[in-house]
């Protein structure tokens, strides 16, 4: 990383007009809040499909048991109740396992993220119509607006979700004076659509 890039931020030579610059250290952030906002988005995408899948299995088993009751007559009366109970417990157990697995995976992911060299040191970020320019001790990155998949909100600030399943936190505490979260969100939407 070239030291002059950090100096450009400190002297105000970066970025262009209407840009917002901020600086923070990941060590000072409530990283779990930002990560949780990112995980909720991921779970909504990945966790909803299994719910519908198991609901479908549950309904198919129930319909099959009803069919057996009708075809076999009184000897199999009540079979659908047992299928309902068994499939219900099985579905709950599998969904509970999915949630536990997801939780442990995310905890491991957070600990890896905190230890990552990319997250070390002071980060200076410029958001402008050109995109996002992030400079730190170990990285110098530029993200154009099409690379941002979506924008989320955490209690501590905004979460810019990258198309690579990564995210960039924008903490409220690092915003410059006179720029609120809503102002920044309006600018980002304008830049993304413009």
Secondary structure, DSSP 8 states (H G I E B T S, - for coil): --HHHHHHHHHT--S-TT-EEEEEEGGGS-HHHHHHHHHHHHHHHHHHHHHHHHHHHHHHHHHHHHHHHHHHGGGGTTHHHHHHHHHHHHHHHHHHHHHHHHHHHHHHHHHHHHH-GGG-SEEEEEEETTEEEEE-SS-EEEE-GGGEEEEEEETTEEEEEETTS-EEEEEGGGS-TT--HHHHHHHHHHHHH-
